[in-house]
């Protein structure tokens, strides 16, 4: 009975490796965690006199999985982007509409109504942005806004280009940013799109900053 439970545990662990290692991001870390998790179980089986045969079988399976995913991981984001298509206006709209994008020192909100864009940041000083955002047929999402602090007001246009394939979407800032994984279709992966949250979590701080700036 104990042996059957242990055998099931290893099969579950291998199944997790198959799922997780399909994603190249943080691949080696996940494979190592899976191998570590299988270690104590294998040790118990060795004490029961079953270890050598079972370890050989499962060890070969893990090596096969690791090697397969190493080859998959060799395709860089730049290489993947070459095969990916530009995102459509509708896809971009659904990606951003009515969501808050949390930044390291601020946040922005993309309203569906009238395509309103508002943001705040306190990276160097209290600053707010007010404007509009819009997706384009060339895979771009842009926001045009007035950035306002106590010291100055500036107008700025910021654009990001997006591409998509069967596994993920990719993003880069125009005009010369590097491509990076934006939204993996594997829910286990923590990617930049995980910083997008449905709802407006910008308004309160935006209004507070606005009051302080214009006082």
N, C-alpha and C positions, 0 to 999 in steps of 0.2 A: 504493500500500500504506500509506504514511504517512497519507494523507488518510482512508482507511477506518478506521484505528486511532483517529485523532482524532475522527472522526464518532461512532464507538462510544463514546468517552470522554464526549462531550457527552450522548449519549442516556442513558448510565448516570447521569450527574450529574443530569439532569432527572428520571429515575426516582426518584432519592433525594430530590429536592425534593418530588415528589408524595407520597412516603411520609412524610417528616418533617413537611411542612407541614400534614398532616392533623391534627396535634396543636397546639392553640393555645399550649401552654406553651413559652416560649422561641422562639416562631415566628420573630421577626425575625432573631434571631441565626443560626438555621439557614439561613434563606433567604440571608442575606448570605454565609455560608460557602460555600454552593453557588455563588453568583454569582462569588465570588472564585476558586473552583476552576476555573470555566469560562473565566475571563479569559485566562490565558496560552495556552490552547488556541485561543481565538478569534484571538489575536494571531498565532499561527503560521499560521493559515489565511489571515489577511489577507495575509501575506507571500507566500503561495502563490497569491494572486490569487483566492481563493474566499471571502474574509471577508464582504464586504458582503451577499451573498445569504443566506448561512448565518446571519450574525448577526441579520438581520432576522427570519428564521423562529424561531430559538431565543429571541431577545429577546422576541418576541410571546408565545411559550409561557411564558417566565418571568413576564412581566407578568400573564398570565392566571392563573397559579398563585398569585402573590402576592395579587392582588385577591380571588380566590376565598377564600383562607385568611384574609384580613383580615376578610371578612364573617363567616366562621366564628368568628374570634376575638372578634368583637363580643359574642357571647353570654357573659356573665359566669358565674362559678361559681354565684352566687346564682340566676341565671335557669335554669341547668341543673338545679339542685337542685329547683326547683319542678316539673319534669317527671320527676324521678327518684323511684323508689319506695324505701320503707324496706327495708333488708336483713333477711333472715329469720334466725332463730336458728341454723339450720344453716350459712348463709353466714358469719355472724359467727364461729361456732365454728371453721370451717375457716380463716378469716382469721387467727385468733390462736393456735390450738392448737399447743402445743409449739414456740413461737417466742420468740426473744429480741428485745425492742424496745430498740434502742440510743438513748439520749438524749445530749444534749450533755455532761451531767455525771453520767451513770449509765446504768443499764439495768434492764429488768424482764423476767421470764420468766413465760409463761402455760402452765402444765402442763395437759395434758388429764386426767391422773389426778387425781381429786378436785377439779379446777378450782383447783389451788393457784396462788397468786400470790406471787412474791418479787421484791424489787427492792433496789437500793442506789443511793445518790447521795452525792456529796461536794461539791455546789455550795457549801454554806456550812459544813457539818460532816459528818463521817461519819454516815450515816443508813442504816438498813435498813427494809424494809417486809415484813410477813408477813401473808398473808390469803388471800382467794379472789377469783376473777373469774367473771363470768357474763354471757352474752348474754340479751337479752330479746326479746319479740315486738314491741316498739316500735322496733326497729332500734338498740337501745342495747347497748353493751358497758361493763360497770361492774367496778371492782375495789374491794373493801372490805378495808382493811388497817390494821394498827397500824404507825405509823411511829416508829421508835425511834432515839434518839441518846443520848449520855452525859447530856445535860441534861434530856431529857424523852421522854415517850411520848404520842402522839396517835392517835386513831382518825379515819379519813377515808374517805369514799365518793366515788369519782371516776367520772364517766360520760361516754361519748362517743356521739353519735348518728351513724348511718351511712345514707347513701342510695346507690343504684346506678342507672346507666342502661347503655346499650349501649357506652359508651366508657370509663367509669371509675366508681370509688366515691368518695364525698365524706364528709368527717368534720367534726364540730365538737364542741368540749367544752361540756358542759352546765354551767350553765343558759343562758349567754348568749354563748358563743363564736361566732366567725364561721365560716362554711362555707369549706372549702378542699379542693382536689384531694387525695385521699388515696392512691389507687392507680389509675394510668392503665393501661389494657389494652394500651398500646403499650410494648413492652419497652425502647424507646430512651429513654423519659422517666425521668429521675431524680426520683422523688417521695418523699413521707414513708414510703411502704411499703417503699421500698428499704432502710430502716433496720431492717426486720424480717428476722431470719435464723433458719432452722430450727435447733433445738438449744438446749441450756441453756448459755449463756455467762455466766450470772449467779452460779451456785452458789459457785464458788471465792472470788470477791471478797465475796459476801454472807457467807459463813462467816468470812472473815478480818475483815471489819468487825464482825460479830456478836461475835467473840472480843475485839476491841479495845474495843467499847462496853461489854460486860458484865464486863470485867476489873476 
